[in-house]
Amino acid sequence: MKTLLRIDASARINGSNTRILTDYFQSKWLSNNPEGKVIHRCLASNPLPHVDENFNGDIFRGLLLRHPNLDLLRVQDVGLREVDDPAILAWAADNGRILLTHDRATMPWYGVLYSLVSSKLSDSNA
C-alpha cells in the first residue's frame, strides 16, 4: 500500500492557499491510489518537531526556554549530524517526527522525492 505524508505548515488553518493546493493534490493522489493511506500532520495544531543542524539555534533555545517540556530533538542528539538528507528524512518518518530545517538548498527536493517514493525506499531497505 502506498502512503502519502501530508504536512500542513501554514499557521492559517482556514483560508490558506497551500492547504487548498494540498487538498487538491491529496484528492487527485487518492483517486489514483484508492487503497492508499494518508498520514496528515498539521504543524499549526500538532507539532512534533525534530531539528536538523541547519535550524537556527537561537530559535531552538528560545522554544525550549518558553516550553521546557517541548519534545525537541536535534540531529546531533540522535547521532545524525554527518548523515545525508534522505537518511535524516527516513529517520524522522520512521520515528514519527516532523523535521524543522532552514536548509533551502537540498532538503526541499529530498523531502518531495522521499514523500513520492517512500514505499519504494522502505522496500529497498528491507
N, CA, C and O of each residue as an XYZ file, in Angstrom:
504
protein
N       0.844     -1.175      0.000
C       0.000      0.000      0.000
C       0.891      1.241      0.000
O       1.885      1.300      0.724
N       0.534      2.212     -0.802
C       1.278      3.465     -0.858
C       0.794      4.396      0.247
O      -0.368      4.355      0.653
N       1.710      5.234      0.722
C       1.395      6.170      1.790
C       1.805      7.577      1.366
O       2.899      7.790      0.845
N       0.919      8.518      1.596
C       1.196      9.935      1.349
C       1.327     10.622      2.696
O       0.412     10.567      3.517
N       2.458     11.268      2.924
C       2.645     12.059      4.128
C       2.330     13.503      3.776
O       3.065     14.139      3.020
N       1.246     14.015      4.321
C       0.830     15.397      4.068
C       1.186     16.222      5.290
O       0.762     15.923      6.406
N       1.972     17.267      5.063
C       2.374     18.147      6.154
C       1.860     19.546      5.849
O       2.295     20.179      4.887
N       0.942     20.021      6.663
C       0.449     21.386      6.539
C       1.251     22.251      7.492
O       1.186     22.076      8.708
N       2.012     23.192      6.931
C       2.886     24.031      7.745
C       2.364     25.449      7.919
O       2.936     26.228      8.681
N       1.295     25.790      7.230
C       0.759     27.145      7.341
C       0.133     27.360      8.714
O      -0.565     26.494      9.241
N       0.396     28.525      9.273
C      -0.208     28.864     10.567
C      -1.699     29.132     10.421
O      -2.444     29.050     11.397
N      -2.138     29.452      9.205
C      -3.559     29.701      8.949
C      -4.247     28.372      8.646
O      -4.004     27.765      7.603
N      -5.085     27.936      9.537
C      -5.788     26.674      9.321
C      -6.906     26.856      8.295
O      -7.151     25.963      7.485
N      -7.582     27.999      8.323
C      -8.632     28.302      7.346
C      -8.150     29.387      6.398
O      -7.547     30.370      6.829
N      -8.413     29.213      5.110
C      -8.064     30.227      4.125
C      -6.632     30.183      3.626
O      -6.184     31.120      2.965
N      -5.910     29.126      3.924
C      -4.524     29.010      3.483
C      -4.469     28.512      2.042
O      -5.075     27.493      1.710
N      -3.749     29.227      1.193
C      -3.601     28.795     -0.199
C      -2.856     27.477     -0.306
O      -3.178     26.655     -1.164
N      -1.863     27.260      0.553
C      -1.127     25.993      0.487
C      -2.006     24.827      0.913
O      -1.862     23.723      0.386
N      -2.908     25.051      1.850
C      -3.827     23.966      2.251
C      -4.819     23.653      1.120
O      -5.169     22.493      0.897
N      -5.258     24.674      0.426
C      -6.148     24.456     -0.725
C      -5.425     23.629     -1.776
O      -5.993     22.691     -2.335
N      -4.169     23.978     -2.045
C      -3.374     23.232     -3.023
C      -3.143     21.795     -2.578
O      -3.265     20.876     -3.388
N      -2.811     21.582     -1.309
C      -2.575     20.208     -0.850
C      -3.871     19.411     -0.760
O      -3.850     18.192     -0.934
N      -5.001     20.068     -0.492
C      -6.302     19.377     -0.560
C      -6.517     18.817     -1.965
O      -6.935     17.672     -2.138
N      -6.223     19.650     -2.959
C      -6.392     19.238     -4.358
C      -5.446     18.088     -4.697
O      -5.859     17.086     -5.281
N      -4.164     18.241     -4.325
C      -3.194     17.187     -4.601
C      -3.605     15.883     -3.933
O      -3.555     14.819     -4.550
N      -4.016     15.969     -2.661
C      -4.406     14.770     -1.926
C      -5.598     14.081     -2.587
O      -5.615     12.855     -2.696
N      -6.585     14.842     -3.026
C      -7.756     14.225     -3.668
C      -7.362     13.540     -4.973
O      -7.852     12.450     -5.267
N      -6.485     14.164     -5.762
C      -6.018     13.537     -7.006
C      -5.184     12.299     -6.706
O      -5.311     11.283     -7.390
N      -4.331     12.379     -5.688
C      -3.495     11.239     -5.324
C      -4.369     10.072     -4.880
O      -4.131      8.932     -5.280
N      -5.382     10.351     -4.053
C      -6.271      9.283     -3.580
C      -7.084      8.679     -4.725
O      -7.369      7.482     -4.715
N      -7.459      9.494     -5.709
C      -8.201      8.931     -6.840
C      -7.309      8.014     -7.667
O      -7.800      7.063     -8.275
N      -6.006      8.284     -7.699
C      -5.060      7.416     -8.405
C      -4.546      6.263     -7.543
O      -3.983      5.298     -8.060
N      -4.740      6.366     -6.242
C      -4.289      5.343     -5.290
C      -5.423      5.055     -4.311
O      -5.319      5.404     -3.135
N      -6.500      4.427     -4.771
C      -7.683      4.260     -3.913
C      -7.422      3.470     -2.629
O      -8.155      3.631     -1.653
N      -6.409      2.634     -2.613
C      -6.089      1.894     -1.390
C      -4.997      2.589     -0.580
O      -4.529      2.058      0.428
N      -4.598      3.769     -1.023
C      -3.522      4.497     -0.369
C      -3.921      5.023      0.998
O      -5.100      5.204      1.300
N      -2.920      5.257      1.801
C      -3.107      5.770      3.151
C      -2.533      7.184      3.208
O      -1.460      7.443      2.663
N      -3.240      8.089      3.862
C      -2.755      9.457      4.038
C      -2.441      9.670      5.509
O      -3.291      9.473      6.377
N      -1.212     10.073      5.772
C      -0.818     10.483      7.116
C      -0.779     12.005      7.087
O      -0.026     12.599      6.315
N      -1.582     12.625      7.921
C      -1.710     14.086      7.900
C      -1.118     14.671      9.169
O      -1.493     14.297     10.280
N      -0.196     15.585      8.985
C       0.392     16.311     10.102
C       0.136     17.797      9.892
O       0.408     18.337      8.820
N      -0.383     18.445     10.910
C      -0.616     19.882     10.877
C       0.298     20.524     11.916
O       0.113     20.345     13.120
N       1.273     21.265     11.438
C       2.230     21.874     12.355
C       1.605     22.986     13.188
O       2.103     23.313     14.265
N       0.522     23.563     12.694
C      -0.133     24.633     13.454
C      -0.858     24.078     14.674
O      -0.879     24.719     15.725
N      -1.448     22.904     14.548
C      -2.236     22.370     15.661
C      -1.559     21.217     16.407
O      -1.915     20.931     17.551
N      -0.591     20.555     15.776
C       0.015     19.389     16.423
C       1.487     19.243     16.032
O       1.829     18.333     15.276
N       2.353     20.108     16.524
C       3.755     19.998     16.131
C       4.458     18.830     16.808
O       4.286     18.589     18.003
N       5.256     18.110     16.021
C       6.114     17.040     16.529
C       7.515     17.281     15.970
O       7.937     16.590     15.044
N       8.229     18.242     16.517
C       9.443     18.687     15.834
C      10.676     17.818     16.039
O      10.839     17.151     17.060
N      11.512     17.852     15.053
C      12.857     17.304     15.050
C      13.696     18.351     14.327
O      13.345     18.750     13.217
N      14.756     18.791     14.905
C      15.519     19.910     14.378
C      16.799     19.414     13.727
O      17.561     18.672     14.347
N      17.049     19.820     12.466
C      18.305     19.422     11.840
C      19.383     20.459     12.121
O      19.110     21.506     12.707
N      20.618     20.160     11.696
C      21.741     21.024     12.050
C      21.693     22.390     11.390
O      22.442     23.283     11.784
N      20.830     22.579     10.394
C      20.695     23.871      9.723
C      19.661     24.777     10.384
O      19.502     25.930      9.984
N      18.965     24.266     11.383
C      17.931     25.060     12.042
C      18.579     26.084     12.964
O      19.562     25.782     13.641
N      18.034     27.281     12.990
C      18.577     28.380     13.782
C      18.609     28.009     15.267
O      17.568     27.763     15.876
N      19.808     27.974     15.837
C      19.975     27.583     17.234
C      19.286     28.518     18.213
O      18.837     28.081     19.272
N      19.196     29.806     17.871
C      18.505     30.757     18.745
C      17.021     30.418     18.859
O      16.435     30.516     19.937
N      16.422     30.019     17.745
C      15.007     29.624     17.769
C      14.840     28.362     18.614
O      13.920     28.267     19.427
N      15.737     27.396     18.413
C      15.694     26.152     19.178
C      15.758     26.433     20.685
O      14.941     25.925     21.453
N      16.730     27.239     21.095
C      16.877     27.560     22.517
C      15.676     28.353     23.034
O      15.218     28.131     24.155
N      15.166     29.279     22.214
C      14.001     30.068     22.618
C      12.768     29.209     22.828
O      12.005     29.428     23.769
N      12.568     28.228     21.948
C      11.432     27.312     22.105
C      11.539     26.541     23.423
O      10.558     26.399     24.152
N      12.734     26.049     23.715
C      12.916     25.285     24.949
C      12.792     26.159     26.200
O      12.319     25.698     27.238
N      13.216     27.414     26.098
C      13.059     28.320     27.232
C      11.590     28.609     27.523
O      11.175     28.649     28.681
N      10.810     28.809     26.467
C       9.386     29.126     26.642
C       8.549     27.889     26.950
O       7.527     27.973     27.631
N       8.996     26.733     26.440
C       8.248     25.480     26.612
C       9.227     24.371     26.999
O       9.615     23.573     26.147
N       9.630     24.309     28.265
C      10.661     23.348     28.678
C      10.294     21.885     28.437
O      11.188     21.048     28.308
N       9.016     21.559     28.372
C       8.597     20.168     28.162
C       8.376     19.823     26.694
O       7.916     18.726     26.376
N       8.700     20.753     25.799
C       8.528     20.514     24.372
C       9.451     19.387     23.926
O      10.629     19.364     24.283
N       8.920     18.467     23.157
C       9.678     17.306     22.692
C      10.471     17.674     21.443
O      10.037     17.397     20.325
N      11.625     18.293     21.631
C      12.502     18.691     20.532
C      13.773     17.860     20.557
O      14.372     17.654     21.612
N      14.173     17.392     19.404
C      15.449     16.701     19.251
C      16.238     17.395     18.162
O      15.667     17.874     17.183
N      17.555     17.452     18.329
C      18.411     17.954     17.268
C      19.066     16.761     16.572
O      19.221     15.692     17.162
N      19.443     16.960     15.323
C      20.106     15.896     14.570
C      21.292     15.349     15.357
O      21.484     14.136     15.436
N      22.078     16.236     15.931
C      23.259     15.796     16.663
C      22.911     15.016     17.929
O      23.737     14.247     18.422
N      21.687     15.203     18.469
C      21.273     14.477     19.671
C      21.009     12.997     19.389
O      21.065     12.169     20.298
N      20.722     12.668     18.132
C      20.399     11.284     17.791
C      21.433     10.668     16.845
O      21.164      9.663     16.187
N      22.626     11.287     16.787
C      23.727     10.715     16.017
C      23.613     10.852     14.517
O      24.170     10.032     13.787
N      22.899     11.873     14.023
C      22.701     12.020     12.581
C      23.370     13.267     11.996
O      23.022     13.686     10.893
N      24.305     13.854     12.703
C      24.906     15.116     12.248
C      25.612     14.983     10.903
O      25.503     15.887     10.075
N      26.318     13.912     10.659
C      27.084     13.737      9.416
C      26.342     12.896      8.381
O      26.948     12.416      7.423
N      25.049     12.718      8.567
C      24.257     11.863      7.687
C      23.608     12.718      6.603
O      23.285     13.882      6.841
N      23.415     12.143      5.407
C      22.818     12.915      4.317
C      21.314     13.118      4.527
O      20.685     12.426      5.327
N      20.755     14.080      3.790
C      19.358     14.477      3.969
C      18.356     13.330      3.841
O      17.459     13.232      4.678
N      18.463     12.454      2.833
C      17.481     11.364      2.735
C      17.458     10.464      3.971
O      16.395      9.997      4.380
N      18.614     10.223      4.558
C      18.660      9.378      5.762
C      18.005     10.081      6.946
O      17.346      9.439      7.764
N      18.184     11.402      7.039
C      17.539     12.166      8.115
C      16.025     12.133      7.943
O      15.294     11.944      8.915
N      15.552     12.317      6.713
C      14.113     12.249      6.448
C      13.557     10.871      6.773
O      12.473     10.756      7.345
N      14.287      9.834      6.415
C      13.838      8.468      6.706
C      13.755      8.247      8.216
O      12.790      7.663      8.709
N      14.773      8.718      8.953
C      14.754      8.580     10.406
C      13.551      9.313     10.993
O      12.850      8.771     11.848
N      13.310     10.535     10.541
C      12.183     11.314     11.058
C      10.859     10.603     10.779
O       9.996     10.537     11.655
N      10.693     10.073      9.570
C       9.457      9.363      9.222
C       9.299      8.097     10.051
O       8.213      7.815     10.557
N      10.373      7.339     10.190
C      10.319      6.088     10.954
C      10.010      6.322     12.428
O       9.447      5.453     13.094
N      10.379      7.497     12.937
C      10.193      7.803     14.345
C       9.033      8.755     14.605
O       8.892      9.277     15.711
N       8.192      8.986     13.579
C       7.016      9.830     13.755
C       7.347     11.266     14.101
O       6.627     11.904     14.868
N       8.437     11.782     13.539
C       8.885     13.138     13.831
C       8.651     14.054     12.636
O       8.611     13.604     11.491
N       8.501     15.323     12.913
C       8.449     16.355     11.885
C       9.827     17.011     11.873
O      10.389     17.309     12.927
N      10.366     17.232     10.679
C      11.692     17.817     10.564
C      11.588     19.327     10.383
O      10.892     19.805      9.486
N      12.278     20.072     11.235
C      12.392     21.520     11.108
C      13.771     21.822     10.546
O      14.774     21.339     11.071
N      13.830     22.609      9.493
C      15.116     22.914      8.867
C      15.094     24.301      8.259
O      14.036     24.835      7.928
N      16.265     24.872      8.119
C      16.437     26.093      7.347
C      17.247     25.795      6.088
O      17.697     26.722      5.414
N      17.438     24.529      5.764
C      18.195     24.114      4.583
C      17.302     24.252      3.357
O      16.467     23.389      3.084
N      17.484     25.330      2.633
C      16.688     25.555      1.418
C      17.391     25.038      0.174
O      16.810     25.037     -0.911
N      18.617     24.604      0.316
C      19.382     24.167     -0.846
C      18.998     22.760     -1.295
O      18.689     22.549     -2.467
N      19.013     21.798     -0.377
C      18.781     20.405     -0.783
C      17.577     19.763     -0.113
O      16.909     18.934     -0.732
N      17.279     20.116      1.125
C      16.237     19.410      1.870
C      14.858     19.455      1.199
O      14.175     18.431      1.204
N      14.408     20.577      0.623
C      13.076     20.547     -0.005
C      12.969     19.511     -1.120
O      11.949     18.831     -1.242
N      14.017     19.389     -1.932
C      13.975     18.420     -3.025
C      13.960     16.996     -2.497
O      13.194     16.161     -2.979
N      14.797     16.713     -1.513
C      14.801     15.381     -0.927
C      13.469     15.081     -0.246
O      12.986     13.950     -0.299
N      12.875     16.082      0.390
C      11.590     15.880      1.054
C      10.499     15.492      0.079
O       9.719     14.578      0.347
N      10.439     16.182     -1.052
C       9.439     15.851     -2.081
C       9.718     14.470     -2.645
O       8.806     13.654     -2.774
N      10.966     14.206     -2.980
C      11.305     12.892     -3.528
C      11.014     11.780     -2.530
O      10.482     10.733     -2.899
N      11.361     12.007     -1.265
C      11.127     10.982     -0.257
C       9.639     10.688     -0.118
O       9.241      9.528     -0.015
N       8.817     11.730     -0.113
C       7.387     11.501      0.051
C       6.801     10.780     -1.157
O       5.859     10.002     -1.012
N       7.350     11.029     -2.357
C       6.819     10.388     -3.560
C       7.237      8.931     -3.689
O       6.498      8.122     -4.250
N       8.412      8.591     -3.175
C       8.913      7.223     -3.362
C       9.159      6.513     -2.055
O       9.937      5.560     -2.017
N       8.520      6.946     -0.974
C       8.807      6.363      0.331
C       8.534      4.865      0.378
O       9.266      4.129      1.040
N       7.502      4.406     -0.305
C       7.235      2.973     -0.270
C       8.344      2.196     -0.968
O       8.695      1.099     -0.533
N       8.905      2.752     -2.050
C       9.988      2.081     -2.741
C      11.263      2.105     -1.891
O      12.014      1.130     -1.881
N      11.511      3.204     -1.180
C      12.685      3.270     -0.317
C      12.602      2.260      0.804
O      13.593      1.604      1.122
N      11.412      2.122      1.418
C      11.282      1.186      2.512
C      11.398     -0.252      2.011
O      11.904     -1.112      2.733
N      10.942     -0.527      0.796
C      11.093     -1.873      0.234
C      12.569     -2.194     -0.010
O      13.011     -3.315      0.242
N      13.326     -1.217     -0.498
C      14.726     -1.489     -0.796
C      15.587     -1.595      0.442
O      16.679     -2.160      0.389
N      15.115     -1.062      1.557
C      15.861     -1.153      2.815
C      15.503     -2.396      3.616
O      16.084     -2.637      4.674
N      14.558     -3.183      3.130
C      14.112     -4.367      3.883
C      15.129     -5.476      3.805
O      14.921     -6.545      4.379
